[in-house]
Amino acid sequence: MTKGGTMHVRNRSASRRLMTIGAVLVTMLVVVAAGQGAGGFGETYKAKTSTLKKALFNAKLLPANKMARNISLAALGRSEKKVNLNLALKCWKNNGCSTGTGGKLKVAYVEGFGENVFRQMSKMEFILQALTYPQIGKIIYTSAHSNPAQALTDFRAAISQHVNVIVTYPDFGDAMLPVFKEATKAGIPVATYAWGYVTGPGKNYLTVVGEDTCRLGKAYAKVMNKYVKSGNIAFLGGFPGNPLSLGWQKCEKPALNPNIHVVATEATNWDPSKVQEVVSGILARYPDIKGWSYEYGLGMAQGGLAAYKAAGKPFNTVLTLRTDDVGMGCAYDRLKNKNLRVFYYTSGNPQIRVALTAGLMKLKGAKIPPQIVFPIQLQDQSKRDQCVKGYPEQASATSLIPLSLLHKMYP
């Protein structure tokens, strides 16, 4: 081979090597940009696309803040780990357990109210997430059964037990601030989920996890403006003053067109029987009501529908709901009523996983953003059915609880 020919071969080989190195670098940059595969503080910032789609409807609906997104990927990715489902069920039924790992950490889910399906599913999500951490040796759960004084007592009890992380939903809003501050002073990270906003995230407590509730309210208003157009609607919420309900209500009302009137704003404590009572009362005063904005889809499917039946009225209305409850979708399907329109968001149960992971990362020195906020995307029941085959009607199909375990929880 001539000298020139040798040079040509060498140049071609070098060019191929450069192209290969360039392709590898591009691939690495894409992986890093997507937040996939990187990690820190004991976590891997990675979750399968299928997991994200199940929990969020769309794999791209992750927090915009980089660290918040990484915490979310780490937390949701942990749902893919195998854990002892029999132990999880036992722990759920007994409101806590020892994990058997010998881990030194204790974690607590402390809440003011836990007596509906949404909260019980959140409890299971919390347990399943905790079981992915071998360093956790004990899981604690308490409910104050709607008693504000007991909620404070339960929180202080967790602090006195020297738990390492507390996750909660503050049903009583800023009334929980004193115990949040006490826990923070004691070095215990407190994280809320389902947009359990209490004054001073990042200072008075670690972080609040949830969707952008103001955008949720504006999304509700957009639906009402399009499908109700004019007339009376009502707002329902959970406990009086709870941050989730306040968050969307304060933003929906000013976004409604001037021909739509909010004639009632009522608390239901997220209890289906109270939903029936409240809806019945509003229907008696405003029989021509055209729409309802609320969080709890299953509560409306059970209590709201029962109120309409008792009043002898067809369920002709527009519903904007936060949770994607199978029972609401199945009720819609059974009614076959073209005058019923239902729009919904995800249940948000997996948000509790993000809250727990954020607290545990804090223990390892991570800088946790004071707010971990997920984008909003409402779904139309007529196009995306919540009545998912094989799921118990009490459940939500966006939950990351394995289906086999859901059937044991709700046989």
C-alpha positions in Angstrom: 0.0 0.0 0.0 1.3 3.5 -0.8 2.1 6.0 1.8 -0.8 8.1 0.6 -3.2 5.2 0.8 -2.1 4.5 4.4 -2.8 8.1 5.3 -6.2 7.9 3.7 -7.1 4.8 5.8 -5.8 6.4 9.0 -7.8 9.6 8.3 -11.0 7.6 7.6 -10.4 5.5 10.8 -9.9 8.7 12.9 -13.0 10.2 11.4 -15.1 7.1 12.3 -13.7 7.3 15.9 -14.6 11.0 16.2 -18.1 10.2 14.9 -18.5 7.4 17.4 -17.3 9.6 20.3 -19.6 12.4 19.1 -22.6 10.0 19.0 -21.8 8.8 22.6 -21.5 12.4 23.8 -24.8 13.4 22.2 -26.5 10.3 23.8 -25.0 11.3 27.2 -26.2 14.9 26.9 -29.8 13.7 26.0 -29.8 11.4 29.0 -28.6 14.1 31.4 -31.0 16.7 29.9 -33.9 14.4 30.5 -32.9 13.8 34.1 -32.6 10.1 33.4 -30.0 7.9 35.1 -28.3 10.6 37.1 -28.7 10.7 40.9 -27.5 11.6 44.3 -28.4 11.5 48.0 -29.1 7.8 47.8 -31.5 8.2 44.9 -31.5 7.5 41.1 -33.3 10.2 39.2 -35.1 7.9 36.8 -38.6 6.5 36.3 -40.0 4.5 33.4 -42.2 6.4 30.9 -45.0 3.9 31.6 -44.8 4.7 35.3 -45.0 8.5 34.6 -47.9 8.1 32.2 -49.8 6.0 34.7 -49.4 8.5 37.5 -49.6 11.7 35.5 -51.4 10.9 32.3 -48.5 12.4 30.4 -44.8 11.6 31.1 -43.9 15.2 30.5 -46.1 16.6 33.3 -43.2 16.9 35.7 -42.2 19.9 37.9 -40.3 22.6 36.0 -37.7 23.1 38.7 -34.7 20.8 38.1 -34.3 19.5 41.7 -38.1 19.2 42.1 -38.2 17.1 38.9 -35.3 14.9 40.0 -36.9 14.2 43.4 -40.1 13.3 41.6 -38.3 11.0 39.2 -36.5 9.3 42.1 -39.7 8.9 44.1 -41.9 7.6 41.3 -39.2 5.4 40.0 -39.1 3.7 43.4 -42.6 2.4 42.8 -41.0 0.0 40.3 -39.1 -1.8 43.0 -40.3 -5.1 44.4 -41.4 -5.0 48.0 -43.2 -7.4 50.3 -46.9 -6.9 49.5 -48.1 -9.1 52.3 -46.2 -7.0 54.8 -47.5 -3.8 53.1 -51.1 -5.0 53.5 -50.5 -6.0 57.2 -48.9 -2.6 57.8 -51.9 -0.8 56.1 -54.5 -2.8 58.2 -52.6 -2.2 61.4 -51.8 1.5 60.9 -48.1 0.9 61.0 -45.4 -1.8 61.4 -41.8 -2.8 61.8 -40.3 -3.4 58.4 -38.0 -6.3 59.6 -35.0 -4.7 58.0 -33.4 -3.6 61.2 -33.2 -0.1 59.7 -32.7 2.7 62.2 -35.0 5.3 60.6 -38.6 5.9 61.7 -41.1 7.6 59.3 -44.6 8.8 60.1 -47.7 9.7 58.1 -49.7 11.9 60.5 -53.0 13.4 59.3 -56.0 15.1 60.7 -58.5 12.9 58.8 -58.0 9.5 57.1 -61.4 8.0 56.9 -62.1 8.0 53.1 -60.7 5.9 50.3 -58.4 8.6 49.0 -56.6 8.9 52.3 -56.4 5.1 52.8 -54.9 4.7 49.3 -52.4 7.5 50.2 -51.5 5.6 53.3 -50.7 2.5 51.2 -48.6 4.5 48.8 -46.7 5.9 51.8 -46.1 2.3 53.2 -45.0 0.9 49.8 -42.6 3.8 49.3 -41.2 3.3 52.8 -40.6 -0.4 52.2 -38.3 0.5 49.3 -35.8 1.9 51.8 -34.0 -0.8 53.9 -32.8 1.9 56.3 -36.4 2.4 57.4 -37.2 0.1 60.3 -40.5 1.5 61.5 -43.6 3.0 59.8 -46.1 5.0 61.8 -49.6 6.1 60.8 -52.1 8.2 62.8 -55.4 9.8 62.0 -57.0 12.4 64.3 -60.5 11.5 62.9 -61.3 15.1 62.0 -60.4 16.4 65.5 -58.1 19.5 65.3 -56.9 19.2 68.9 -56.1 15.5 68.4 -54.2 16.4 65.1 -51.8 18.6 67.2 -51.5 15.9 69.8 -50.7 13.2 67.3 -48.0 15.4 65.7 -46.4 16.1 69.0 -46.4 12.4 69.8 -44.5 11.7 66.5 -42.0 14.3 67.5 -41.6 12.8 71.0 -40.9 9.4 69.4 -38.0 11.0 67.5 -39.3 10.0 64.1 -36.9 11.0 61.3 -39.5 12.2 58.7 -43.1 13.3 58.9 -45.5 13.4 55.9 -48.9 14.9 56.3 -51.9 16.6 54.7 -52.8 19.7 56.9 -56.6 19.5 56.9 -56.8 22.4 59.3 -54.4 24.7 57.4 -52.3 27.1 59.4 -53.7 25.8 62.7 -51.0 23.1 62.2 -48.1 25.7 62.1 -47.1 25.4 65.7 -46.3 21.6 65.4 -44.7 22.1 62.0 -42.3 24.6 63.6 -41.7 22.3 66.6 -40.8 19.4 64.3 -38.5 21.6 62.2 -36.8 22.9 65.3 -36.2 19.3 66.4 -34.6 18.6 63.0 -37.4 16.5 61.6 -38.3 17.3 58.0 -42.0 17.8 57.4 -43.4 17.4 53.9 -47.0 17.8 52.8 -48.7 16.4 49.7 -51.9 17.1 47.7 -50.9 20.8 47.9 -51.1 20.8 51.6 -49.9 24.4 51.7 -49.2 25.9 55.1 -47.5 29.3 55.5 -43.7 29.2 55.2 -42.6 26.2 53.2 -38.8 26.0 53.2 -38.8 27.8 56.6 -41.5 26.5 58.9 -41.4 23.1 57.3 -39.5 21.4 54.5 -41.7 21.4 51.4 -45.2 21.2 49.9 -45.8 18.7 47.1 -48.8 19.0 44.8 -50.3 20.3 41.6 -50.6 24.0 40.8 -54.0 24.5 42.4 -54.5 28.0 41.0 -54.0 26.6 37.5 -56.5 23.8 38.5 -59.1 26.5 39.4 -58.5 28.3 36.1 -58.8 25.0 34.2 -62.1 24.4 36.0 -63.3 27.9 35.0 -62.4 27.2 31.4 -64.6 24.1 31.4 -67.5 26.0 33.0 -67.2 28.9 30.6 -67.4 26.5 27.6 -70.1 24.1 28.8 -72.2 26.1 31.3 -71.9 29.5 29.6 -74.4 31.1 32.0 -76.3 30.2 35.1 -75.6 29.0 38.6 -72.8 26.7 39.8 -71.5 25.6 43.2 -68.1 25.0 44.8 -67.6 22.1 47.2 -64.5 21.5 49.2 -63.0 19.4 52.0 -62.6 20.7 55.6 -63.2 24.4 56.1 -60.0 26.4 55.4 -58.0 23.4 53.9 -55.4 24.6 51.5 -56.3 22.4 48.5 -59.9 23.7 48.3 -58.9 27.3 48.9 -56.2 27.0 46.3 -58.4 26.3 43.3 -61.5 28.2 44.5 -59.8 31.5 44.8 -58.6 31.2 41.2 -61.7 29.7 39.6 -64.1 32.3 40.7 -62.5 35.4 39.0 -61.8 33.3 35.8 -65.5 32.6 35.3 -67.4 34.7 32.8 -69.8 37.3 34.2 -72.9 35.2 33.3 -71.9 32.4 35.6 -72.8 32.8 39.3 -71.2 30.8 42.2 -74.3 30.5 44.4 -72.8 28.3 47.1 -69.3 27.4 48.5 -69.7 24.5 51.0 -67.4 22.2 53.0 -68.0 18.4 52.8 -65.0 17.1 54.8 -64.6 14.8 51.8 -67.2 12.5 53.2 -69.7 11.0 50.7 -72.6 11.1 53.2 -72.0 14.8 53.8 -71.7 15.4 50.1 -75.2 14.0 49.7 -76.5 16.3 52.5 -74.8 19.4 51.1 -75.8 18.8 47.5 -79.4 18.1 48.6 -79.5 21.4 50.4 -78.1 23.4 47.5 -80.5 21.7 45.0 -83.4 22.6 47.2 -82.4 26.3 47.1 -81.2 26.3 43.5 -82.9 23.6 41.5 -81.6 25.0 38.2 -77.9 24.6 39.2 -75.8 23.7 36.1 -72.4 22.8 37.5 -70.2 21.7 40.4 -66.5 22.2 41.0 -65.0 19.9 43.6 -62.0 17.6 44.4 -63.4 14.2 45.3 -64.8 12.4 42.3 -65.9 9.3 44.2 -67.7 11.5 46.8 -69.6 13.1 44.0 -70.4 9.7 42.4 -71.8 8.4 45.6 -73.2 11.4 47.5 -73.9 13.8 44.7 -75.7 11.2 42.5 -77.7 10.0 45.5 -78.8 13.6 46.2 -80.1 14.0 42.6 -81.9 10.7 42.8 -83.6 11.7 46.1 -84.7 15.0 44.5 -86.1 13.2 41.5 -83.8 15.1 39.2 -81.7 13.8 36.3 -78.0 14.1 36.8 -77.7 16.8 34.1 -74.7 18.9 35.1 -71.1 19.8 34.4 -68.6 18.4 36.9 -65.0 19.5 37.3 -63.1 17.2 39.7 -59.6 16.7 41.0 -59.5 12.9 41.4 -59.8 10.2 38.7 -61.9 7.8 40.7 -62.9 4.6 38.9 -66.4 4.8 40.7 -67.1 8.2 39.1 -66.2 6.9 35.6 -68.3 3.7 36.0 -71.3 5.8 37.3 -71.0 8.0 34.2 -70.9 4.9 32.0 -73.9 3.3 33.6 -76.0 6.5 33.4 -75.4 6.9 29.6 -76.5 10.5 30.1 -75.4 12.9 27.3 -76.3 15.9 29.4 -73.6 14.9 32.0 -70.1 16.3 31.4 -67.2 15.2 33.6 -63.7 16.6 33.6 -61.0 15.4 36.0 -57.4 15.5 37.1 -55.2 12.6 38.6 -55.9 11.5 42.1 -52.5 12.6 43.2 -52.0 9.7 45.6 -48.4 9.1 44.4 -47.5 12.7 45.5 -47.1 11.2 49.0 -44.2 9.2 47.6 -42.5 12.3 46.5 -43.0 13.9 49.9 -41.4 11.0 51.7 -38.5 10.8 49.3 -37.9 14.5 49.6 -37.7 14.2 53.4 -35.3 11.3 53.2 -33.1 13.2 50.8 -33.0 16.1 53.2 -31.6 13.8 55.8 -28.7 13.1 53.4 -28.0 16.8 52.9 -30.0 17.5 49.8 -31.3 21.1 49.2 -35.0 20.6 48.8 -37.1 23.2 47.0 -39.9 24.7 49.2 -42.5 23.8 46.6 -42.6 20.7 44.3 -45.3 21.6 41.8 -46.8 19.4 39.1 -48.4 20.9 35.9 -52.2 20.5 35.3 -53.9 18.7 32.5 -57.7 18.0 32.9 -59.1 14.9 31.2 -62.6 14.6 29.5 -64.5 11.6 30.7 -66.2 11.2 27.3 -62.7 10.8 25.7 -60.7 9.1 28.5 -62.8 6.8 30.7 -62.0 6.6 34.4 -63.9 3.3 34.6 -60.7 1.2 34.1 -61.4 -2.5 33.6 -60.3 -4.7 36.5 -60.0 -1.9 39.0 -62.1 -1.8 42.2 -64.6 1.1 41.9 -63.2 2.6 45.1 -59.8 3.0 43.6 -58.0 5.4 41.3 -56.2 4.0 38.2 -53.5 6.6 38.5 -52.4 5.2 41.8 -49.1 3.3 41.8 -50.4 0.6 44.1 -50.2 -2.8 42.4 -53.6 -4.0 41.1 -53.3 -7.3 43.0 -52.9 -5.4 46.2 -55.8 -3.0 45.5 -58.1 -6.0 45.2 -56.9 -7.2 48.6 -57.5 -3.8 50.1 -61.0 -3.6 48.5 -62.2 -7.2 47.8 
